Amino acid sequence: MRLMVSGGGTGGHIYPALAVINELKRQDPDAEVLYVGSHRGIESKIVPDLGIPFEAMTIQGFKRSLSLENFKTVYLFLKSVHQAKKLVRSFKPDVVLGTGGYVSGAVLYAAAKQHIPTVIHEQNSVVGMTNKFLSRYVDKIAINFEDARAQFPADKVVMTGNPRAQEVANIKSDFSLSAFNLKDDVPTIMVVGGSQGALKLNQVMVEALPELAKKSYQVVFVTGPKRYDHVMSQVNKMVSADNISIQSYINNMPEVLPKLAGVVGRSGATTLAELTALGVPSILIPSPYVTADHQTKNAMSLVNANAALMIKEADLTNQTLVSAMDELMNDDQKRSAMAAAAKKLGKPKAATEMLSLLKEVSQS
């Protein structure tokens, strides 16, 4: 297979694409892959560092208000479509996969216009602007949440789940919580506000630490690298406890997650794919700073299945947070039921299913 992939801007668009590439290479080591991203996106560093052939384009998104920048956006889009058409003619893909981000709009549009088989993947419950635009041109649309189905042409939609889930589900972890100066035989919950941390969650956690220091369960608090020093300057004046570990960043999260009894965090699509693949109960605090409040809708898919609790950021205080953590961590039966419900939602074969869809489309 010759696979062209495009997705960028955030890890939520990039990691599902990489999971599909890894599964393709596992099944067919001779397969050829070309990843097309943007100059400014983090994919321009991540993808080449993995040894995957990479082409970069200059593109930007539309402003939602009236702006002269939108004229530049249209120009860059048309220029990127022209560049993408040349890449398609040169690489000659059997199929093109788009996983979101503005760059995938130009690439998938160009491929579809040249009658190359195309598939897009929508990670969230609320469809992004790029995928909504592309839905009329592509052959198939893979989804991760059932809520997304009704937002697309019905005859094109296939439920695959998020390919990232399969990578996490297949990891054999020998991680020990002793790396955090904690015990392996004590139930442990991690509090993390994403790779950069979350300001409100960090503030609330600092206030909650004196109470959490009294608990029988353990807590790993991940601040985000840029916020660590500020958090520690506040914490050092307040509390020191052997059941709490404060970390700036965790670079091996898939190895750590299976050792946890629960997670407090955001409800981005990749996070939820990982939690459900492993069956980890969670307390979700959706980011209010995302398009169409899609993280709340993502979170509700788990809450409605009794796989997670949810606290809106507007309702987040040290009291509401500690109360939810106690509800999860002090009730083994509830935690076990939530874990089973999360696991039931998981798609541990998502990358394989996505690859099967790509092969089907390429041969039709």
C-alpha positions as CSV (number, residue, x, y, z in Angstrom):
1,M,0.0,0.0,0.0
2,R,1.0,3.6,-0.7
3,L,-0.6,5.7,2.0
4,M,-0.7,9.5,2.2
5,V,-1.6,10.9,5.6
6,S,-2.5,14.5,6.5
7,G,-3.4,15.8,10.0
8,G,-1.9,18.5,12.2
9,G,-2.0,21.3,14.7
10,T,-2.6,19.2,17.8
11,G,-1.7,15.8,19.2
12,G,-5.3,14.8,18.9
13,H,-4.9,15.0,15.1
14,I,-1.4,13.6,14.9
15,Y,-1.4,10.6,17.2
16,P,-4.3,8.7,15.6
17,A,-2.5,9.1,12.2
18,L,0.7,7.8,13.6
19,A,-1.1,4.8,15.1
20,V,-2.5,3.9,11.7
21,I,1.0,4.3,10.1
22,N,2.5,2.0,12.8
23,E,-0.2,-0.6,12.2
24,L,0.4,-0.5,8.5
25,K,4.1,-0.9,8.9
26,R,3.5,-3.8,11.3
27,Q,1.2,-5.6,8.8
28,D,3.2,-4.6,5.7
29,P,6.8,-3.5,6.3
30,D,7.2,-2.6,2.6
31,A,4.3,-0.1,2.6
32,E,5.2,3.4,1.5
33,V,3.9,6.4,3.6
34,L,4.0,10.1,3.1
35,Y,2.8,12.5,5.8
36,V,1.8,16.0,4.8
37,G,1.6,18.5,7.6
38,S,2.0,22.3,8.1
39,H,5.2,24.2,8.7
40,R,3.8,25.7,12.0
41,G,2.2,22.6,13.5
42,I,3.9,20.3,16.0
43,E,3.7,17.5,13.4
44,S,6.7,19.2,11.6
45,K,8.9,18.1,14.5
46,I,7.2,14.9,15.7
47,V,6.8,13.1,12.4
48,P,10.3,13.6,10.9
49,D,11.8,12.6,14.3
50,L,10.1,9.3,13.8
51,G,11.8,8.7,10.5
52,I,8.5,9.1,8.5
53,P,8.8,10.9,5.1
54,F,7.3,14.4,5.7
55,E,6.2,17.3,3.5
56,A,5.2,20.6,4.9
57,M,2.8,23.3,3.6
58,T,2.0,26.8,4.7
59,I,-1.7,27.2,5.7
60,Q,-3.8,28.8,8.4
61,G,-7.4,28.7,9.6
62,F,-10.3,31.0,9.1
63,K,-11.1,33.7,11.6
64,R,-14.6,33.2,12.9
65,S,-15.2,37.0,12.8
66,L,-14.8,39.3,9.7
67,S,-11.1,39.8,9.2
68,L,-8.8,40.7,6.3
69,E,-6.7,37.7,7.4
70,N,-9.4,35.5,5.8
71,F,-8.4,36.7,2.4
72,K,-4.9,35.4,3.2
73,T,-6.4,32.2,4.4
74,V,-8.2,31.6,1.1
75,Y,-5.0,32.4,-0.8
76,L,-3.0,30.0,1.3
77,F,-5.7,27.3,0.9
78,L,-5.7,27.5,-2.9
79,K,-1.9,27.6,-3.0
80,S,-1.8,24.5,-0.7
81,V,-4.4,22.7,-2.9
82,H,-2.1,23.3,-5.9
83,Q,0.9,22.0,-3.9
84,A,-1.1,19.0,-2.6
85,K,-2.1,18.1,-6.2
86,K,1.5,18.0,-7.2
87,L,2.4,15.8,-4.2
88,V,-0.5,13.4,-5.0
89,R,0.7,13.1,-8.6
90,S,4.3,12.5,-7.5
91,F,3.6,10.1,-4.6
92,K,0.7,8.2,-6.4
93,P,-1.1,7.1,-3.2
94,D,-3.5,4.2,-3.2
95,V,-5.5,6.0,-0.5
96,V,-5.3,9.3,1.4
97,L,-6.2,9.6,5.1
98,G,-7.1,12.9,6.8
99,T,-7.2,13.1,10.6
100,G,-8.1,16.8,11.0
101,G,-6.5,20.2,11.1
102,Y,-6.5,22.9,8.4
103,V,-3.7,21.2,6.4
104,S,-5.8,18.1,5.9
105,G,-8.5,20.2,4.3
106,A,-6.2,21.1,1.4
107,V,-4.7,17.7,1.0
108,L,-7.9,15.6,1.1
109,Y,-9.7,18.1,-1.2
110,A,-6.9,17.9,-3.7
111,A,-6.8,14.1,-3.6
112,A,-10.6,13.8,-4.0
113,K,-10.6,16.1,-6.9
114,Q,-8.0,13.8,-8.6
115,H,-10.3,10.8,-7.9
116,I,-7.9,9.3,-5.4
117,P,-9.8,7.2,-2.7
118,T,-10.1,9.3,0.5
119,V,-11.0,8.7,4.2
120,I,-11.3,11.2,7.0
121,H,-11.2,10.4,10.8
122,E,-13.2,12.5,13.2
123,Q,-12.0,12.1,16.8
124,N,-14.6,14.2,18.6
125,S,-18.3,14.1,19.2
126,V,-18.7,17.5,17.6
127,V,-17.4,17.6,14.0
128,G,-14.6,20.1,13.2
129,M,-14.9,22.7,10.5
130,T,-12.4,21.0,8.2
131,N,-14.0,17.6,8.4
132,K,-17.4,19.1,7.8
133,F,-16.1,20.7,4.7
134,L,-14.4,17.5,3.5
135,S,-17.4,15.3,4.2
136,R,-19.0,16.0,0.8
137,Y,-15.9,15.1,-1.1
138,V,-14.4,12.0,0.6
139,D,-15.4,8.4,0.2
140,K,-15.7,7.3,3.8
141,I,-15.8,8.9,7.3
142,A,-14.5,7.1,10.3
143,I,-15.8,8.2,13.7
144,N,-14.9,7.8,17.4
145,F,-18.1,8.9,19.0
146,E,-21.7,7.9,18.0
147,D,-22.7,11.5,18.5
148,A,-20.8,12.5,15.4
149,R,-22.7,10.1,13.1
150,A,-25.7,12.4,12.5
151,Q,-23.4,15.3,11.5
152,F,-22.2,13.5,8.4
153,P,-23.8,11.9,5.3
154,A,-25.1,8.6,6.7
155,D,-23.9,6.4,3.9
156,K,-20.3,7.4,4.4
157,V,-19.9,6.8,8.1
158,V,-18.1,3.9,9.7
159,M,-17.5,3.5,13.5
160,T,-13.8,2.6,14.0
161,G,-12.9,4.3,17.3
162,N,-9.7,6.2,17.8
163,P,-6.6,4.3,16.4
164,R,-4.5,5.7,19.3
165,A,-6.5,3.3,21.6
166,Q,-4.9,0.2,20.1
167,E,-1.3,1.4,20.7
168,V,-2.1,2.0,24.4
169,A,-4.0,-1.2,24.8
170,N,-1.1,-3.2,23.4
171,I,1.5,-1.8,25.7
172,K,2.9,-4.2,28.3
173,S,3.8,-2.0,31.2
174,D,6.3,-2.9,33.9
175,F,6.2,0.7,35.4
176,S,6.5,1.0,39.2
177,L,5.0,3.9,41.1
178,S,8.2,3.9,43.1
179,A,9.4,6.2,40.3
180,F,7.1,8.8,41.9
181,N,8.2,7.7,45.5
182,L,4.8,6.1,45.9
183,K,3.7,2.5,46.8
184,D,2.6,0.0,44.1
185,D,0.0,-1.6,46.4
186,V,-2.0,1.5,47.3
187,P,-4.8,2.8,45.0
188,T,-3.5,5.8,43.1
189,I,-5.2,8.6,41.2
190,M,-3.5,11.0,38.8
191,V,-4.6,14.6,38.4
192,V,-3.4,16.1,35.0
193,G,-4.6,19.1,33.0
194,G,-3.1,18.0,29.7
195,S,0.5,18.2,28.4
196,Q,0.8,21.9,29.4
197,G,-1.2,21.7,32.6
198,A,-4.4,23.6,33.3
199,L,-4.2,26.8,35.4
200,K,-7.6,26.5,37.2
201,L,-7.1,22.8,38.0
202,N,-3.6,23.6,39.3
203,Q,-4.9,26.4,41.6
204,V,-7.7,24.1,42.9
205,M,-5.2,21.2,43.5
206,V,-2.9,23.5,45.5
207,E,-5.8,24.4,47.7
208,A,-6.9,20.7,48.0
209,L,-3.5,19.3,48.9
210,P,-3.7,19.7,52.7
211,E,-7.0,17.7,52.7
212,L,-5.6,15.1,50.2
213,A,-2.6,14.6,52.4
214,K,-4.9,12.9,54.9
215,K,-6.3,10.3,52.5
216,S,-5.6,6.6,52.4
217,Y,-5.2,6.7,48.6
218,Q,-2.2,8.2,46.7
219,V,-2.2,11.2,44.4
220,V,0.1,12.0,41.5
221,F,-0.4,15.7,40.6
222,V,1.0,16.7,37.1
223,T,1.4,20.4,36.8
224,G,2.7,20.9,33.3
225,P,6.3,21.9,32.8
226,K,5.8,25.7,32.6
227,R,3.6,25.7,35.7
228,Y,5.7,23.5,38.0
229,D,7.9,26.1,39.6
230,H,5.0,28.3,40.5
231,V,3.0,25.4,41.9
232,M,6.0,24.2,44.0
233,S,6.6,27.7,45.4
234,Q,3.0,27.6,46.8
235,V,3.1,23.9,47.9
236,N,6.3,24.1,49.9
237,K,4.7,26.5,52.3
238,M,1.7,24.3,52.8
239,V,2.1,20.5,52.9
240,S,4.5,17.6,52.6
241,A,2.9,14.1,52.5
242,D,4.2,10.7,51.6
243,N,0.9,9.9,49.7
244,I,1.3,12.8,47.2
245,S,3.8,13.1,44.4
246,I,4.0,16.3,42.3
247,Q,5.5,15.9,38.8
248,S,6.0,18.6,36.1
249,Y,5.4,16.2,33.1
250,I,5.1,12.5,32.4
251,N,6.6,11.4,29.1
252,N,5.6,7.8,29.3
253,M,1.9,8.1,30.1
254,P,0.8,4.9,28.3
255,E,3.1,2.9,30.6
256,V,1.8,4.8,33.7
257,L,-1.9,4.6,33.1
258,P,-2.4,0.9,33.6
259,K,-1.0,1.3,37.2
260,L,-3.6,3.9,38.2
261,A,-7.0,3.4,39.9
262,G,-8.3,6.6,38.5
263,V,-7.5,9.8,36.5
264,V,-8.7,13.4,36.9
265,G,-8.2,15.3,33.6
266,R,-9.6,16.9,30.5
267,S,-11.8,15.1,28.0
268,G,-10.0,15.4,24.7
269,A,-10.6,12.6,22.3
270,T,-7.1,11.0,22.6
271,T,-7.3,11.0,26.4
272,L,-10.7,9.3,26.4
273,A,-9.5,6.8,23.8
274,E,-6.6,5.9,26.1
275,L,-8.8,5.7,29.3
276,T,-11.4,3.5,27.7
277,A,-8.9,1.2,25.9
278,L,-7.4,0.4,29.4
279,G,-10.6,0.6,31.4
280,V,-9.5,3.4,33.7
281,P,-12.3,5.3,35.7
282,S,-12.1,9.0,35.5
283,I,-13.2,12.4,36.8
284,L,-13.5,14.6,33.7
285,I,-13.1,18.4,33.7
286,P,-13.9,19.4,30.1
287,S,-11.9,22.4,28.8
288,P,-14.2,25.3,28.2
289,Y,-11.8,26.8,25.7
290,V,-12.5,24.5,22.8
291,T,-14.7,24.8,19.7
292,A,-18.4,24.2,20.2
293,D,-17.7,22.9,23.8
294,H,-16.9,19.5,22.3
295,Q,-15.0,18.3,25.3
296,T,-18.2,18.4,27.4
297,K,-20.0,16.4,24.8
298,N,-17.0,13.9,24.7
299,A,-17.2,13.6,28.5
300,M,-20.9,13.0,28.5
301,S,-20.5,9.9,26.4
302,L,-18.6,8.4,29.3
303,V,-20.8,9.9,32.0
304,N,-23.9,8.5,30.4
305,A,-22.3,5.0,30.3
306,N,-21.4,5.3,34.0
307,A,-17.7,5.2,33.1
308,A,-16.8,8.6,34.4
309,L,-17.8,11.5,36.7
310,M,-17.7,15.1,35.4
311,I,-17.1,18.5,37.0
312,K,-17.6,21.6,34.9
313,E,-14.7,24.0,35.2
314,A,-17.1,26.7,36.4
315,D,-18.1,24.4,39.3
316,L,-14.5,23.3,40.1
317,T,-13.4,24.1,43.6
318,N,-11.1,22.2,46.1
319,Q,-14.3,20.9,47.8
320,T,-16.0,19.6,44.6
321,L,-12.7,18.1,43.4
322,V,-11.9,16.3,46.7
323,S,-15.5,15.1,47.1
324,A,-15.4,13.5,43.6
325,M,-12.0,12.0,44.3
326,D,-13.3,10.5,47.5
327,E,-16.4,9.2,45.7
328,L,-14.2,7.3,43.3
329,M,-11.3,6.3,45.4
330,N,-13.1,5.3,48.6
331,D,-15.6,2.9,47.0
332,D,-13.9,-0.1,45.5
333,Q,-17.1,-1.5,44.1
334,K,-18.0,1.7,42.3
335,R,-14.5,2.1,40.9
336,S,-14.6,-1.5,39.6
337,A,-18.0,-0.9,37.9
338,M,-16.8,2.3,36.3
339,A,-13.6,0.5,35.1
340,A,-15.7,-2.2,33.5
341,A,-18.0,0.4,31.9
342,A,-15.0,2.3,30.5
343,K,-13.4,-0.8,29.1
344,K,-16.7,-1.7,27.4
345,L,-16.5,1.7,25.5
346,G,-12.9,1.1,24.5
347,K,-11.9,0.2,20.9
348,P,-8.6,-1.7,21.4
349,K,-8.6,-2.8,17.7
350,A,-9.3,0.7,16.3
351,A,-6.0,1.0,14.3
352,T,-6.7,-2.4,12.6
353,E,-10.3,-1.4,11.8
354,M,-9.1,1.9,10.3
355,L,-6.5,0.1,8.2
356,S,-9.1,-2.4,7.0
357,L,-11.3,0.6,6.0
358,L,-8.4,2.2,4.1
359,K,-7.7,-1.0,2.2
360,E,-11.4,-1.5,1.4
361,V,-11.7,2.1,0.0
362,S,-8.4,1.8,-2.0
363,Q,-9.7,-1.4,-3.7
364,S,-13.3,-0.2,-4.4
